[in-house]
Structures are given as C-alpha cells and as structure tokens.
C-alpha cells in the first residue's frame, strides 16, 4: 500500500514538472500573439461571420453587441465597460461601405472597421472587411474564402495529391447582402449614439485578451487576411468619410512607437507620354522591433481623358 502511494506521488510530481515548461511556452506564445493594440479585442472574422448570418443591418448591429457571440471586447474609452458598436451604411448606387463605429465620448467617435461590398454581376457580389489603422496599427484586410481542388494534368496514379487553392466567395446568397440590394432599401444609419443605447443592451466588463482570443478562434477558419483591396469602389467611397478619435489615435501611435517599430512612406507618380498623371503609388514600409519588414503598396489611378 505504501509502495503504491509513493509511486502515485512521484508520478504526479513528474507530470507536473514536465507540464510546466509546456504551460509556460503556451503563455509566452499568447503574449507574442497579442500586439497590445485595441484591435486585439475585436474579431474581424467574427464580424464577417455575424454579417453572413444576419437578416438585416439592424439585426447585424444587435449581433455585434451580444456578449455570447465573442466578437466585441472593446473598451476604447477605458471606462471598464464594453463599447457599443453602431452600424452606418454609406451607400452609393450598388456600392456599400458598411461602417462599424464606436461613440468614444460625447464629441468623438472611432471607426472600428468597414465592410466594403460591391455587386459584380446580376447575382454576384464580393466583400472585404477592413480593420481601422487606429486599432490595428495599420489597415488589416480580411475576406471570406473557399477552397477548390485543382486538377492535375498527366497520369500521377491514384495516390497523387491534387493541390487546393483559395477562391473568392460570391456572397450574393448571404441574407444581409440580399437585404441591402432590395429595390426599396434605404441606407441604414444606427439611431443609437453616445449616452443613448437600446433597452436590450447591457455593457459587460472586458474579458482578458487570452480568453477572448481563444473564444474568437473558431471564426478564423473560413476567413483570411489579404493585402489587396479587392472592393475598390467601396473603399474610395469610404476613405474620405472615415471617422477617428484623436484620443484613440494618439494611444495607438504611442504603443506602436514604444514597441520600437518604425514606419516610412514613399510616393511615386507615374505619368503618360502626354504628361498627365496615370497613377500614384504609395508604398509604406514598417519595420518591427525584431527587424522584420512589411511593405504595402497602394495605387491611385489618375483621371482618364
């Protein structure tokens, strides 16, 4: 009996000692994954998934502000309570820039992200969600994707593996997309603002980042981050109307600088034979504290004629 007890104690201690480095490693990985910026507390992929499920933009707004959906964990004004996200559709013909926005104070609001949506055919539409640079340190673009198998030429035998590629998703079948393209649709603008919120909403306390990150993980399966603006017209409509808070912007810039990162921007003008501007290229290069660099190039086309 005593021998069995001793064996049990030694086994338990050995298991605890061996597990400790693994647990510490997991904690370190969580710390590395967290940027420390506000964007850590909002799931772009989750927002797209809720948009896919919603029947209308009003329904979408309600889903965003439901705790159990694990999409919104923002506290931009740092009052210890979750912020309410309002939805505003900036519509121009068949183009929609659906803005997700937080009233930070009585005088300031901050755009969280924008869902950019365009029709590409009678029953075809594409969208992307763009996370605001004041939350993420730079614009972060995410989109839904699917995979299809590419047939290989030649006889590779039954054991040959066919590669898969990510393809752009036609979102025309999403209920909320069909809703905003109804003939009688009027651009939705949330009636709620700072100090005036719906009766159903009760703010909750923000969850720790690690817990929120884990709960939002399932959303990342069917969406991925890209570097190209695919929904160009909607982005042009939204860009000059973007709303940001000085307080949130200053806080984010301070955190980015504290991490030791640097940012440089270069602009190149491309002219045609007649001297007219054909395009303007803006390249932004960010260097992290670890020396890694990431460059983003945006092209603005000149006017024709």
C-alpha atoms as one frame of an Amber mdcrd trajectory, in Angstrom:
protein
   0.000   0.000   0.000   2.803   2.379   0.963   4.680   1.498  -2.241   1.640
   2.283  -4.355   1.160   5.611  -2.581   4.811   6.552  -3.117   4.558   5.636
  -6.816   1.432   7.804  -7.175   3.097  10.834  -5.540   6.259  10.522  -7.645
   4.221  10.119 -10.848   2.141  13.211 -10.058   5.227  15.320  -9.324   6.942
  14.172 -12.520   3.878  15.025 -14.598   3.627  18.492 -13.013   7.322  19.226
 -13.648   7.141  18.094 -17.271   3.952  20.078 -17.893   5.305  23.348 -16.513
   7.561  24.250 -19.472   4.738  23.483 -21.883   2.322  25.712 -19.990   4.913
  28.469 -19.815   5.540  28.087 -23.540   1.797  28.454 -24.253   1.681  31.618
 -22.137   4.679  33.026 -23.995   3.032  32.256 -27.323  -0.138  34.064 -26.222
   1.927  37.074 -25.182   3.727  37.123 -28.533   0.463  36.899 -30.470  -1.005
  39.888 -28.639   0.025  43.219 -30.160  -1.225  45.241 -27.204  -3.319  47.348
 -29.606  -7.116  47.803 -29.413  -7.594  45.589 -32.469  -6.684  42.574 -30.340
 -10.122  42.933 -28.802 -12.249  42.875 -31.934 -12.633  39.916 -34.277 -12.814
  40.985 -37.926 -13.506  37.398 -38.919 -16.256  37.172 -36.321 -17.868  40.355
 -37.619 -17.981  38.870 -41.129 -19.497  35.674 -39.797 -22.227  37.607 -37.969
 -22.850  39.653 -41.125 -23.271  36.380 -43.012 -25.908  35.200 -40.521 -27.794
  38.497 -40.082 -31.117  39.149 -41.800 -30.659  42.935 -41.858 -28.175  45.604
 -40.782 -30.234  46.267 -37.661 -30.006  42.556 -36.835 -26.266  42.664 -37.571
 -25.793  45.542 -35.115 -27.596  43.597 -32.408 -25.441  40.507 -33.008 -22.247
  42.598 -32.775 -23.312  43.847 -29.352 -24.189  40.428 -27.911 -21.612  39.127
 -25.442 -22.047  35.427 -26.230 -21.041  35.974 -29.876 -17.437  36.718 -28.783
 -16.743  39.364 -31.413 -16.632  42.642 -29.479 -14.305  43.012 -26.500 -13.506
  46.707 -26.992 -13.180  49.337 -24.292 -11.762  52.302 -26.209 -12.620  54.943
 -23.613 -11.196  52.706 -20.847 -14.162  53.026 -18.509 -14.159  49.320 -17.669
 -17.219  48.602 -19.822 -17.612  47.204 -23.326 -18.282  49.817 -26.024 -21.464
  49.795 -28.083 -20.838  49.394 -31.831 -23.196  51.219 -34.156 -23.609  50.395
 -37.855 -23.807  53.010 -40.614 -24.220  52.203 -44.310 -22.525  54.681 -46.648
 -24.310  53.771 -49.876 -23.638  54.933 -53.428 -25.694  53.088 -56.053 -24.825
  49.382 -55.854 -21.787  50.045 -53.666 -21.924  49.823 -49.864 -19.389  50.809
 -47.216 -20.911  49.446 -44.008 -19.111  51.164 -41.147 -18.754  49.718 -37.648
 -18.280  52.658 -35.296 -17.930  53.285 -31.557 -19.014  56.549 -29.871 -15.956
  57.075 -27.663 -17.314  60.201 -25.982 -19.998  62.816 -26.467 -17.756  64.570
 -29.014 -15.721  61.800 -30.652 -16.377  58.540 -32.489 -13.961  55.935 -33.794
 -14.419  53.673 -36.812 -13.588  50.078 -35.897 -13.845  48.537 -39.339 -15.718
  48.859 -42.613 -17.354  46.101 -44.646 -16.850  47.044 -48.283 -19.410  45.435
 -50.589 -19.906  45.577 -54.369 -22.025  43.790 -56.948 -20.008  42.171 -59.722
 -22.959  40.746 -61.649 -26.717  40.279 -61.513 -26.326  37.620 -58.827 -22.723
  38.095 -57.778 -21.175  40.210 -55.037 -17.851  40.387 -53.215 -16.884  41.913
 -49.894 -13.955  42.546 -47.616 -13.716  43.876 -44.090 -11.003  46.448 -43.363
  -9.841  46.966 -39.787  -9.036  50.592 -38.983  -5.380  51.569 -38.609  -6.080
  53.342 -35.311  -6.977  49.958 -33.818  -4.557  47.672 -35.621  -1.569  49.949
 -36.232  -2.217  49.631 -39.967  -5.176  48.684 -42.134  -5.927  44.972 -41.880
  -7.983  43.438 -44.708  -9.810  40.146 -44.310 -12.221  38.313 -46.604 -14.163
  35.070 -46.797 -12.574  32.306 -48.826 -13.304  28.821 -50.010 -11.052  26.114
 -51.375 -11.296  24.186 -54.597  -9.211  21.327 -55.909  -7.024  21.952 -58.945
  -6.992  19.077 -61.421  -3.510  17.935 -62.376  -2.560  17.087 -65.945  -0.863
  13.792 -66.635  -1.127  10.388 -65.069   0.036  10.578 -61.495  -1.777   7.489
 -60.293  -4.498   7.185 -57.657  -2.188   8.250 -54.832  -1.386  11.631 -56.410
  -2.470  14.584 -54.273  -4.362  17.360 -56.063  -3.488  20.838 -54.733  -6.163
  23.176 -53.403  -6.336  26.917 -53.893  -8.301  29.633 -52.091 -11.053  31.192
 -54.211 -13.037  34.395 -53.764 -16.501  33.789 -52.333 -19.651  35.037 -54.053
 -21.636  36.468 -51.113 -24.843  37.149 -53.056 -26.632  34.399 -51.148 -25.964
  35.959 -47.735 -29.301  37.273 -46.318 -27.881  40.664 -45.324 -26.401  41.170
 -48.795 -29.765  40.459 -50.401 -31.340  42.826 -47.858 -29.226  45.847 -48.824
 -29.803  45.204 -52.540 -33.600  45.183 -52.314 -35.199  47.817 -54.585 -36.878
  49.608 -51.667 -33.822  49.563 -49.373 -32.902  52.827 -47.644 -29.350  53.140
 -46.333 -29.323  52.086 -42.683 -27.973  54.523 -40.104 -27.994  53.375 -36.490
 -30.249  55.567 -34.331 -28.043  54.975 -31.290 -25.298  57.308 -30.117 -23.251
  58.275 -27.057 -25.450  58.033 -23.965 -28.433  56.681 -25.915 -28.486  52.906
 -26.360 -31.156  50.245 -26.991 -33.040  48.866 -24.000 -31.832  45.301 -24.645
 -28.161  46.228 -24.353 -26.281  45.944 -21.092 -22.485  46.546 -21.266 -20.287
  43.878 -19.728 -16.758  44.010 -18.409 -13.998  43.259 -20.970 -12.572  39.735
 -20.895  -8.813  39.118 -20.616  -7.166  39.009 -24.033  -6.168  35.321 -23.861
  -9.728  34.243 -23.066 -11.267  36.434 -25.776  -8.673  35.296 -28.336  -9.477
  31.654 -27.621 -13.230  32.151 -27.859 -12.963  34.033 -31.163 -10.642  31.421
 -32.726 -13.385  29.378 -34.495 -14.231  32.387 -36.671 -10.792  32.321 -38.306
 -11.392  29.032 -40.144 -13.267  30.402 -43.155 -11.715  33.885 -43.425  -8.170
  35.000 -44.087  -6.091  38.176 -44.119  -5.064  39.568 -47.520  -3.029  42.592
 -48.644  -5.034  43.749 -51.669  -8.128  45.965 -51.771 -10.406  43.872 -53.953
 -13.504  46.040 -53.423 -12.059  49.207 -54.906 -15.123  51.395 -55.475 -16.472
  50.925 -51.965 -13.068  51.757 -50.496 -12.954  55.014 -52.472 -16.387  55.973
 -51.147 -15.433  55.249 -47.551 -11.902  56.703 -47.370 -12.818  60.425 -47.333
 -15.607  59.811 -44.786 -13.553  57.865 -42.259 -14.108  58.952 -38.659 -11.442
  58.683 -35.993 -10.877  59.745 -32.405  -7.823  61.805 -31.503  -7.595  60.009
 -28.158  -7.620  56.529 -29.720  -5.189  57.551 -32.476  -2.680  59.036 -30.024
  -2.837  55.991 -27.770  -2.200  53.591 -30.650   0.697  55.617 -32.087   2.278
  55.741 -28.639   2.072  51.966 -28.264   3.449  51.320 -31.750   6.405  53.645
 -31.110   7.025  52.056 -27.715   7.453  48.675 -29.399  10.358  50.120 -31.349
   8.702  49.890 -34.743   9.317  52.423 -37.493   7.233  53.485 -40.470   8.403
  55.067 -43.727   6.269  56.145 -46.666   7.355  56.833 -50.259   5.247  58.116
 -53.144   5.867  57.660 -56.871   3.985  59.441 -59.642   3.586  57.632 -62.973
   2.960  59.895 -65.979   1.957  59.102 -69.540   3.553  60.430 -72.727   1.313
  63.493 -72.625   2.495  64.325 -69.125  -0.772  63.501 -67.449  -0.739  61.537
 -64.212  -1.611  57.900 -64.865  -1.188  56.657 -61.306   0.250  57.494 -57.915
   1.907  54.684 -55.975   2.239  54.944 -52.196   4.492  52.393 -50.522   4.500
  52.107 -46.738   7.259  50.071 -45.094   7.017  49.087 -41.448   9.991  47.696
 -39.547   9.256  45.816 -36.353  11.366  45.698 -33.241  12.715  42.316 -34.337
  13.939  43.733 -37.644  11.246  42.173 -39.827   9.826  44.453 -42.504   6.445
  44.572 -44.222   5.685  46.733 -47.257   2.248  47.727 -48.515   1.731  49.441
 -51.866  -1.435  51.257 -52.853  -2.096  52.577 -56.346  -4.375  55.518 -57.041
  -5.300  55.814 -60.714  -5.358  59.200 -62.405  -8.331  60.548 -64.281  -8.843
  59.398 -67.813  -9.104  61.739 -70.747
